[in-house]
Amino acid sequence: MLHLTLRQLQVFEKVAAHLNHSRAAEELYLSQPAVSMQIKQLETNIGLPLFEQMGKKLFLTEAGREVLHYSRTILQQVQEMSTVFDEMKGLQQGKLTLSVVNTANSFTPPLLARFCGAHPNINVILQVANRDAVLKQLADNTTDLAIMGQPPDGQDLIAETFMENRLVIIAPPEHPLARQSPIKLEQLADETFLSREQGSGTRSAMERIFAKHHLHPRIGMEVETNEAIKQAVQAGLGLGILSEHSIELELETGRLVVLDVEQFPLVRHWYVAHRNNKRLSAAATAFRAFLLGK
């Protein structure tokens, strides 16, 4: 008979997700020795090693992969049980875990402020990450809802649009093209662009529009955050393509301008997504309805 605790499974799941004791400790607000102790106790209870160290890297053993499968199932059922109790209590209590892509973080806090103003007793956990990380959080069932651009097909997700996402080309005010209007797309063929990493929604949209017109923009620098793109564009290192939502302050202060380029803005949409088989809590259901205007 195994004598396991939920805490041991929670700690194990985080270490398995990151393959790193320190990162798991940070996420769980525990010390690294406390995390190591929980893993050791779990291995003792099971009677098999769950991790193996090879050089500086940590890997799951065969037993570890089995435990990860069962622990995720068990923790999901415990979460669903908690959701049922939250529904019984109504919106007087409850927890909402929300994941948003980096670009959406510019407008998500004001939305949450309005929602939490109407439901002050709901505890919100906000996770901001890149697109791939948010999709992984959905796949791993570590978030209730996600705000992102259009999710890829085949992810077993329910995704609904709630707001337009207009992508524009930005430049420093002194850029020669800032004084032209309109600008043909072909005029950008020799310009240097600062871009998000491969796989980001903005990068994919940029590549599609240029490929459609048989153009090959020169990517001078890849960066992982929109803030870095804005700073680099202001410094004169190139042009950028970002969501209008992420540059409102820079436009107001005159640090950036939007170029009047044909085919732009690219009108896309923001989506709120959740797993197809996810039983949403009362808090998550209310926030989804709030976004969709229902």
N, C-alpha and C positions, 0 to 999 in steps of 0.2 A: 504494500500500500504506500503510495507516494504521499509525502507530507509537504505540500507546497503552499506558499502564500501568494496572494494576488500581488503583493509588493515585489516579491521575487520575480514574478512574471513581468511586471511593469518595468522593472530595472533591466531584466534580460532583454526585453523587446527593444528598449532604447539603445542598449549596447550593440545588439544585433543590427539595428538600423544604421548606426553610425560606424560600427566596428572600431569604436574608440571609447575608452572608459571616461576620458576627460570630458568629451562632448556630451556624453550621456549624463554625467554628473552635473554639468552646467544646465542642461535642459530640465533635469529633475530637481534642481536646487539642493543637491546633496554633495558631500565631499567625495573625492575619488576613492578614499579608503572604504567609505560606506557602500559605494557601488561595488567595489571589488569583494567586499564581505558578502553582499547579497548574492553575487554570482557564485562565490565559493560555496555558500550554503545550498544553493540550488543544485550545483554539481554534486555535492555530497549526498543530497536527498535522492538524486537520480542515479548516482553511482557511475556516471560517465562524464568525461570532459566535454564541455560545450563549445569551447574556443581553443584554437591553437595559434601560437605565435610563430611567425616566420620572419625573421629579421625584425623590422619595426612594424610590420603589418599584422593585423589580427584577422583570423578567418574562422568561420563557423565549421565545426566538425559535422559529421553526418548526424550525430545525436542532436547537435545544436540546431540544424535545419529542421529536424522533426519537432523540437521544442518550440521553435519560432512559429511553425504552422499551427500548433495547438494553442500556443499562448495568444496569438492574434485572434483565434476563434473565441477563446474564453474571455479575453478582454472586451471583444466586441459584444458578446452576450451580456457581460456585466454593464457595459455602456447602454445597451438597449434596455436593460432592467432599470437603470437610472433614468432613462428617457421616459419610460412608462410612469415612474413615480413623479417626474417633473410635470408630466401631462396631468396627473391627478391633482397636483398642487396648482396647476394653471401657470400663468406668467408672473406670479408673485416671487418665484424663485426659478432657478435654472441656469444653464451654462450654454454658451454659444462659442464654438471654436471656428474661426473664420480664417481662411488662407487667401491671400491676395498676391497677384504678381506685382513686381516692383512699380510698374507704371501706374497701376491702379491705386497705389498708396497715396497718391496726391489728392484723390477725392474721397477715399473710403473713410478717413477719420471724421469729416463733417457728417457723412451719412450715419455713422455709428453714434455720433453725438446726438443727432435727432432721435434715433431709435432708442438709445439708452435714456434719453430724457423722458420718453414715454414709458419705458420699462426699466426703472432705476435699479431694480433688484437682480437683474440678469447679469451674470458674470461673463464678460467677453474676453476670449483669448484670441489675439490678433497675430497671425503668422505671415510675415512678408518675405517672399522668396522669388527666385526666378521661375519661369514657366515650367521647366522640367521638374523642379523641386515641388511646385504646387501640384502638378499631375501625380507625382509620387505620393504626396500626402493624401490625395484622393484615393489612389490605388491601395495604399496601406491602411485606409480608414482611420487616419489620425486627424481628420478635420471633418466638420459637418458640411460646410459650404465653401465654395471657392469663387472668387471674382477674377476673371481672366478674359482675354480675347477668345475667339472661337476655339473650343477644344478640338483636338484631332479626332478623326473617326476611329471607331473600334475600341474606345476606352470604357464602354459600358457606363456612360454618364448621361444624366438628364441635364441639359444646358438650355437656359432661356435668356433671351436678350432683355435688357432693361434700360440701356442708354447708348447713344451714339458715341463712337470713338473716332474722332477725326485726326488723321495723321497729316502733319504739315512739315515742310522743309524749313529749317531755321538757319540763320546766318548772323554774324555780328553786324551791327548797324553800318559799319564802314565798308562792308563787302560791296564790290562793284555791282553785283546783281541786285542789291537792295534798292537801287535807284531805277531798276527796269520793271516794266509791267505792260503786258504779260511776258512771261519767260517761257520759251519753248523747251520741252523736255530735253531735246537734243543739245541744248546749250550747257547741260550739266554733265555731258560725257567726259569732259576734261577736268571736272571738279573732283576734289578729294572729299570722301565722306567718312564720318566717324560713326561707327555702327555698334549695335549690340551684338552679343555673341551669336554664333550659328544656332538655329533652333528657336530663337526668340520670335514672338509674333510680329514685332516691328521689323526685324531683319527679313523675315519671310515675305512680308507685304512689300518691302522695298525691292527685293529681288524679283518678285512677280511683276511689278509694274515696269521695271527696267527691261526685263526679259521680253515682255510683251511688245516692247518697242525696239528690240534688238540692240539694246544698249548694255554696256558693261561698266558700271560705276567702279571707280578706284577706291577701295577701302583702305584708308590710311592708318586706321587704328580700330581695334576691337576693344570695347569696354563692357563691364558687367553691370553698370548702373546708368540710369538716365541722368543722374546728377553729374557724373563724370563727363557724359556727352555734352551737357550744357556748358560746363566749365571749359572743356576743350574747344567748343565752338566759339565761346566768348574770347578765348585766347588766340583765335585766328588759325586754328589747326585744320579747319575744314568745315563742311556743312553737316547737318544732322537731320534725321527724320524722327520726330517724336509726336506723341499725342498732345493735342492742344491742352488737355487737362494738366499736363505736367509742366507747362511753361507759362502759366498765367502770371506769376510774380515777375518773371524776367521780361515779359512783354510790357507789363505795367511800368516797370522801372527803366525800360529802354535799353536793357542789356542785350536783348536779342530781338530780331525781327523775323517775321514770317515772309518767305519769298512767294511771290505771286506766280507759281509755276502751273502750266497747263496740266491737267489730269489730277491736280491736287486742289483741296485736300482729298486724301483717300478716306472714304467714309466706311468705317467698319463698325463693330458693335462690341459692347461689354456684355459678358454673360455671367449669370450666377449658375453654378453647377454643383451637382452632388452625385454620389454613386446611385446607380439605378435601383439597387436593392437596399439603400440606406433608409432606415426608419428615423426620420427627422424628429428631433425633440420639439417641444412646444416653442422654445426660444428660436430654434433654427427655422421652424415653419413660419413664425411671426416675422423674422427678419427677411426671409425670402418673399413673403407677401408684401412687406414694406418696400422692397426693391422693385417688385413688379407692379406696385400700385394697386394691389388687390385688397 
